[in-house]
Amino acid sequence: MLKGKQSWVFNNRPVITATGVTGGPFEANSRLSGDFDVLFDDLWMGEDSYEKAHRHLLEVATNTAFEKEGVTVEDVQFMIAGDLINQITPTSIAARQLKLPYLGIFGACSTSMEGLALASFFVNYGGGNYILTGATSHNAAVEKQFRYPTEYGGQKPPTAQWTVTGSGVALVKANQGNESGKPVTTSATIGKVIDLGLTDPFNMGGAMSPAAADTILAHFKDLEIDPSYYDLIVTGDLGKIGHETTFGLLQKEGLPIKKEQFKDCGMLIYHEDQPVQSGGSGAGCSATVLYGHLLNEMKKGTYKRILVVATGALLSPLTVQQNETIPCIAHAVSIEMNE
C-alpha cells in the first residue's frame, strides 16, 4: 500500500529467495571477493567484446540464482533489470536469450533498487510468483561511455570512482508463510530527480548525495520511523566524497542517524590499497554488494533490518557533450530477516 507521498509498504513481505553474484578479476582481489558466486580471471570472459562480456556476467548470475532455487525459466514470470550501456543493450540481449517477459529499466547506478522495489510491488499484489531482478556493469565497457576508455590511461582526480565489473540478481517470490530465516522486503521509497547544477562526470558522489539525502529523509517521514529502526543504512555508490556529504546533509536536517550505522557500497567493496580513488560505482556496485555481502551478513545474524539506498546519476554521453547538468536519483528498499 501507499504510505505517505512516495513510499510503498509490502504487507505480504516478498521473499528474496535466491541470488546470483558474478564479478571480474579486479573484484576477485577485492575486500568482498568471498561473497561472489562466480569470479572471472579476465575482462573478456570468453567473449570478443567487453559489451558481450557485460551480458555474460548477467547470464551467469541469473543461471546461478536459478540453480540455487532449483527453478527454470518456465517457473519465472518476469525479468526486471538494466545496466548503463546505451539503451541497456547487454541486458536486453540477455533477456532475448532467456526468453522471459521483460521490463528493461534504467536508473543508472540506482537500477538495482529500482528493480527490487518494482519486483516486490508486483509480487506483493499477486502480479507474479517468481520475478527475476538485477543490475550489471562492466568497467571496460562503461568507462569509455562516461569518462575515458581505460586503455587511454588518463589520470583521474581523487573524486572519481571505479566502475564495478559485476552482476547481482535476485529471485523475488511470494511469501507462503514458511520462509523463516530468509530476507524479505518490507517497504520501498521511490526517489525524485534532484539536480543541484553539478556538471563534472568525475564527481558522481558529490552530484548524487542530495538525491540520496532527499530519499532517506522521505523514507523516514513517510513511514513515521527513525533511523534507530535499522541496524544498517547503506547507500549505493556515493564513494568517500558523496558519503561524507550525504551524512552532513542528513545531520543538517536533524535526522538522528549514527555514523556507525551509515555505510556505502562503493566504500565497502574494495580494499583501501586498490586504486579506486573515491570508491566503487556502477549499476553492478550496489547489486553485487547487497545480493552477495549484505544478505550473507544478514543470514549470519550481523543485521536484522537494513535500508539500501541505491543512487544514480542520470547523465549520458550526449548530456556531457552538451554541458548539461547532472540529474540524480535514489531509490530505497528496506529488507528484514523473516523470523
C-alpha positions as CSV (number, residue, x, y, z in Angstrom):
1,M,0.0,0.0,0.0
2,L,1.0,3.6,-0.4
3,K,2.4,5.2,2.7
4,G,3.0,8.9,2.8
5,K,3.8,10.6,-0.5
6,Q,6.4,8.3,-2.2
7,S,6.7,5.0,-0.2
8,W,5.2,1.6,-0.5
9,V,4.7,-0.9,2.4
10,F,4.8,-4.5,1.4
11,N,2.4,-6.2,3.9
12,N,2.9,-9.6,2.3
13,R,6.7,-9.4,2.7
14,P,8.0,-10.7,-0.6
15,V,11.0,-13.1,-0.2
16,I,14.4,-12.7,-1.7
17,T,14.7,-16.4,-2.1
18,A,17.9,-16.8,-4.1
19,T,20.6,-14.6,-5.6
20,G,23.4,-14.8,-8.1
21,V,26.6,-12.6,-8.0
22,T,29.3,-12.5,-10.6
23,G,32.5,-10.4,-10.8
24,G,35.7,-9.7,-12.7
25,P,39.4,-10.0,-12.0
26,F,39.5,-6.7,-10.1
27,E,36.7,-7.9,-7.8
28,A,38.4,-11.2,-7.3
29,N,41.1,-9.2,-5.4
30,S,38.5,-7.0,-3.5
31,R,37.5,-7.0,0.1
32,L,34.3,-8.8,-0.6
33,S,35.6,-11.4,-3.1
34,G,34.4,-14.2,-0.8
35,D,30.8,-13.0,-1.3
36,F,30.8,-13.6,-5.1
37,D,29.4,-16.8,-6.5
38,V,31.5,-16.7,-9.7
39,L,34.6,-14.6,-10.4
40,F,36.3,-14.4,-13.9
41,D,40.0,-14.1,-14.3
42,D,39.9,-11.7,-17.3
43,L,37.6,-8.9,-18.5
44,W,36.8,-10.7,-21.8
45,M,35.2,-13.7,-20.2
46,G,35.5,-15.7,-23.4
47,E,33.7,-13.1,-25.5
48,D,35.0,-10.9,-28.3
49,S,33.9,-7.6,-26.9
50,Y,33.5,-6.0,-23.5
51,E,29.8,-5.4,-24.1
52,K,29.3,-9.1,-24.7
53,A,31.2,-9.9,-21.6
54,H,28.9,-7.5,-19.8
55,R,25.9,-9.5,-21.0
56,H,27.7,-12.7,-20.0
57,L,28.0,-11.5,-16.4
58,L,24.3,-11.2,-16.2
59,E,23.6,-14.6,-17.8
60,V,25.9,-16.4,-15.4
61,A,24.4,-14.6,-12.4
62,T,20.9,-15.5,-13.5
63,N,21.8,-19.2,-14.0
64,T,23.4,-19.2,-10.6
65,A,20.2,-17.9,-8.9
66,F,18.1,-20.4,-10.8
67,E,20.3,-23.3,-9.8
68,K,20.3,-22.2,-6.1
69,E,16.5,-22.1,-6.1
70,G,16.0,-25.2,-8.2
71,V,13.8,-23.4,-10.8
72,T,13.9,-23.0,-14.5
73,V,12.9,-20.1,-16.8
74,E,9.4,-21.7,-17.0
75,D,8.9,-21.1,-13.3
76,V,9.6,-17.3,-13.5
77,Q,7.0,-14.8,-14.7
78,F,9.0,-11.6,-15.3
79,M,12.5,-10.2,-15.6
80,I,13.1,-6.6,-14.4
81,A,16.7,-5.5,-15.0
82,G,19.0,-2.9,-16.5
83,D,22.5,-1.6,-17.0
84,L,24.5,1.6,-18.0
85,I,25.2,0.9,-21.7
86,N,23.3,2.8,-24.4
87,Q,19.6,1.6,-24.5
88,I,20.5,-1.1,-21.8
89,T,21.6,-3.3,-24.7
90,P,23.5,-6.0,-22.8
91,T,20.6,-6.6,-20.5
92,S,18.2,-6.7,-23.4
93,I,20.3,-9.2,-25.3
94,A,20.5,-11.4,-22.2
95,A,16.7,-11.2,-21.9
96,R,16.5,-12.3,-25.6
97,Q,18.4,-15.4,-24.6
98,L,16.3,-16.1,-21.5
99,K,13.0,-15.6,-23.3
100,L,11.4,-14.2,-20.2
101,P,8.7,-11.5,-20.2
102,Y,10.9,-8.5,-19.8
103,L,10.8,-5.0,-18.3
104,G,14.0,-3.2,-19.1
105,I,14.8,-0.3,-16.6
106,F,17.3,2.5,-16.4
107,G,18.1,4.2,-13.2
108,A,21.9,4.4,-13.7
109,C,23.5,3.1,-10.5
110,S,20.1,3.1,-8.7
111,T,18.8,0.4,-11.1
112,S,19.3,-2.4,-8.5
113,M,16.9,-0.9,-6.0
114,E,14.5,0.3,-8.7
115,G,14.2,-3.2,-9.9
116,L,13.9,-4.7,-6.4
117,A,11.2,-2.2,-5.5
118,L,9.2,-3.0,-8.6
119,A,9.6,-6.7,-8.3
120,S,8.5,-6.5,-4.6
121,F,5.5,-4.4,-5.6
122,F,4.4,-6.9,-8.3
123,V,4.8,-9.9,-6.0
124,N,3.1,-8.2,-3.1
125,Y,0.0,-7.7,-5.1
126,G,-0.1,-11.0,-6.9
127,G,1.5,-9.9,-10.1
128,G,3.9,-12.8,-10.1
129,N,5.1,-15.8,-8.1
130,Y,8.7,-15.5,-9.1
131,I,10.3,-12.4,-10.5
132,L,14.0,-12.0,-11.6
133,T,15.6,-8.6,-10.9
134,G,19.1,-7.3,-11.1
135,A,21.7,-4.9,-12.4
136,T,25.0,-5.2,-14.2
137,S,28.1,-3.1,-15.1
138,H,31.5,-3.8,-16.7
139,N,34.4,-1.5,-16.1
140,A,35.9,-1.6,-19.6
141,A,32.5,-1.2,-21.3
142,V,31.1,1.6,-19.2
143,E,34.2,3.8,-18.5
144,K,34.6,4.6,-22.2
145,Q,31.0,5.8,-22.4
146,F,31.0,8.2,-19.4
147,R,34.7,9.1,-18.9
148,Y,37.7,7.9,-20.8
149,P,38.5,4.4,-22.2
150,T,40.5,2.5,-19.6
151,E,43.1,1.9,-22.3
152,Y,43.6,5.6,-22.7
153,G,45.4,5.7,-19.3
154,G,44.1,9.1,-18.4
155,Q,44.8,10.3,-14.8
156,K,41.6,10.6,-12.7
157,P,41.0,13.1,-9.9
158,P,40.5,11.9,-6.3
159,T,36.7,12.4,-6.6
160,A,36.5,9.8,-9.4
161,Q,35.2,6.2,-8.8
162,W,35.9,2.8,-10.2
163,T,33.1,1.1,-12.2
164,V,32.5,-2.4,-10.8
165,T,32.6,-5.3,-13.1
166,G,29.8,-7.4,-11.7
167,S,26.3,-8.5,-11.8
168,G,23.9,-9.1,-8.9
169,V,20.5,-10.7,-9.4
170,A,17.7,-11.9,-7.1
171,L,14.7,-14.1,-7.4
172,V,11.8,-12.4,-5.6
173,K,8.9,-14.7,-4.8
174,A,5.6,-14.7,-3.0
175,N,5.8,-15.3,0.8
176,Q,4.0,-18.5,1.6
177,G,4.3,-18.1,5.4
178,N,7.0,-20.7,5.8
179,E,10.0,-18.6,4.8
180,S,11.7,-18.3,8.2
181,G,15.4,-17.4,8.0
182,K,15.1,-15.7,4.7
183,P,15.4,-12.0,3.8
184,V,12.1,-10.2,2.9
185,T,11.4,-6.8,1.5
186,T,9.1,-4.7,3.7
187,S,9.0,-1.3,2.1
188,A,10.4,0.9,-0.7
189,T,10.7,4.7,-1.2
190,I,10.8,5.9,-4.8
191,G,13.1,8.9,-5.2
192,K,12.7,12.2,-7.0
193,V,15.1,13.6,-9.6
194,I,17.4,16.1,-7.9
195,D,19.8,18.3,-9.8
196,L,21.9,21.0,-8.0
197,G,23.8,22.0,-11.1
198,L,26.9,19.9,-11.0
199,T,28.5,19.0,-14.4
200,D,31.6,17.1,-13.5
201,P,31.3,13.4,-14.6
202,F,34.4,12.7,-12.4
203,N,32.4,13.6,-9.2
204,M,29.4,11.4,-9.2
205,G,29.3,11.1,-5.5
206,G,29.0,14.8,-5.0
207,A,26.3,15.1,-7.6
208,M,24.2,12.2,-6.2
209,S,24.5,13.0,-2.5
210,P,21.5,15.4,-2.4
211,A,19.3,12.8,-4.1
212,A,20.4,10.2,-1.5
213,A,19.6,12.6,1.4
214,D,16.2,13.5,-0.1
215,T,15.1,9.9,-0.4
216,I,16.4,8.9,3.0
217,L,14.5,11.8,4.6
218,A,11.4,11.0,2.6
219,H,11.6,7.3,3.8
220,F,11.6,8.1,7.5
221,K,8.9,10.8,7.1
222,D,6.6,8.5,5.1
223,L,7.0,5.5,7.3
224,E,6.9,7.6,10.5
225,I,10.0,5.8,12.0
226,D,13.5,7.0,12.8
227,P,17.0,5.6,11.9
228,S,17.2,3.5,15.0
229,Y,14.8,1.1,13.4
230,Y,17.6,-0.2,11.1
231,D,20.8,-1.9,12.0
232,L,22.4,-0.5,8.8
233,I,21.6,2.2,6.3
234,V,23.7,1.8,3.2
235,T,23.9,4.0,0.1
236,G,24.6,2.6,-3.3
237,D,27.8,4.0,-4.5
238,L,28.4,7.6,-3.3
239,G,32.0,6.9,-2.5
240,K,34.0,8.8,0.1
241,I,33.1,12.3,-1.1
242,G,29.3,11.6,-1.6
243,H,29.0,9.6,1.6
244,E,30.5,12.3,3.8
245,T,28.4,15.0,2.1
246,T,25.2,12.9,2.5
247,F,25.8,12.3,6.2
248,G,26.3,16.1,6.6
249,L,23.1,16.9,4.8
250,L,21.1,14.4,7.0
251,Q,22.6,15.9,10.1
252,K,21.8,19.4,8.9
253,E,18.1,18.3,8.5
254,G,18.1,17.0,12.1
255,L,17.9,13.3,11.3
256,P,19.3,11.3,14.3
257,I,21.5,9.0,12.2
258,K,24.6,7.5,13.7
259,K,27.9,7.4,11.8
260,E,28.5,3.7,12.6
261,Q,25.2,2.6,11.1
262,F,25.7,4.6,7.9
263,K,27.8,3.0,5.2
264,D,28.3,2.9,1.4
265,C,28.5,0.0,-1.0
266,G,31.2,1.8,-3.1
267,M,33.4,2.1,0.0
268,L,32.7,-1.5,1.2
269,I,33.6,-3.4,-1.9
270,Y,37.3,-2.7,-2.5
271,H,40.4,-2.8,-0.3
272,E,41.9,0.6,0.6
273,D,45.1,-0.2,-1.4
274,Q,43.1,-0.8,-4.6
275,P,43.4,2.2,-7.0
276,V,39.7,3.2,-6.9
277,Q,40.1,6.8,-5.9
278,S,36.9,7.7,-4.0
279,G,35.4,4.1,-4.2
280,G,33.4,1.8,-6.4
281,S,30.5,2.7,-8.7
282,G,28.4,1.3,-11.5
283,A,25.0,-0.4,-11.7
284,G,26.7,-3.6,-10.5
285,C,28.1,-2.0,-7.3
286,S,25.0,-2.0,-5.0
287,A,23.7,-5.1,-6.8
288,T,26.7,-7.2,-6.0
289,V,27.3,-5.8,-2.5
290,L,23.6,-6.3,-1.5
291,Y,22.9,-9.7,-3.1
292,G,26.3,-11.0,-2.0
293,H,27.9,-9.5,1.0
294,L,25.0,-7.8,2.8
295,L,22.5,-10.6,2.5
296,N,25.2,-13.1,3.7
297,E,25.7,-10.9,6.7
298,M,22.0,-10.8,7.4
299,K,21.9,-14.6,7.3
300,K,24.8,-14.7,9.8
301,G,22.8,-12.5,12.1
302,T,25.0,-9.4,11.8
303,Y,22.0,-7.4,10.7
304,K,18.3,-7.9,11.1
305,R,17.0,-4.8,9.3
306,I,18.7,-2.8,6.6
307,L,17.8,0.1,4.3
308,V,19.5,0.0,1.0
309,V,19.5,3.4,-0.9
310,A,20.9,2.9,-4.4
311,T,21.9,6.2,-6.0
312,G,22.1,7.0,-9.7
313,A,23.5,9.8,-11.9
314,L,21.1,10.1,-14.9
315,L,23.7,11.5,-17.3
316,S,24.6,10.2,-20.7
317,P,27.4,10.8,-23.3
318,L,25.0,13.3,-25.0
319,T,24.3,15.4,-21.9
320,V,28.1,15.6,-21.1
321,Q,28.8,16.7,-24.7
322,Q,26.2,19.4,-24.4
323,N,27.4,20.5,-21.0
324,E,24.1,19.7,-19.3
325,T,24.0,19.4,-15.6
326,I,23.6,16.0,-13.9
327,P,20.1,14.9,-12.8
328,C,20.4,12.4,-10.0
329,I,18.0,10.0,-8.2
330,A,18.0,7.4,-5.3
331,H,15.6,4.6,-4.6
332,A,15.4,2.9,-1.2
333,V,14.3,-0.6,-0.2
334,S,14.0,-2.0,3.3
335,I,15.0,-5.6,3.9
336,E,14.4,-7.6,7.1
337,M,15.1,-11.2,8.1
338,N,11.9,-13.2,8.3
339,E,11.7,-14.8,11.7
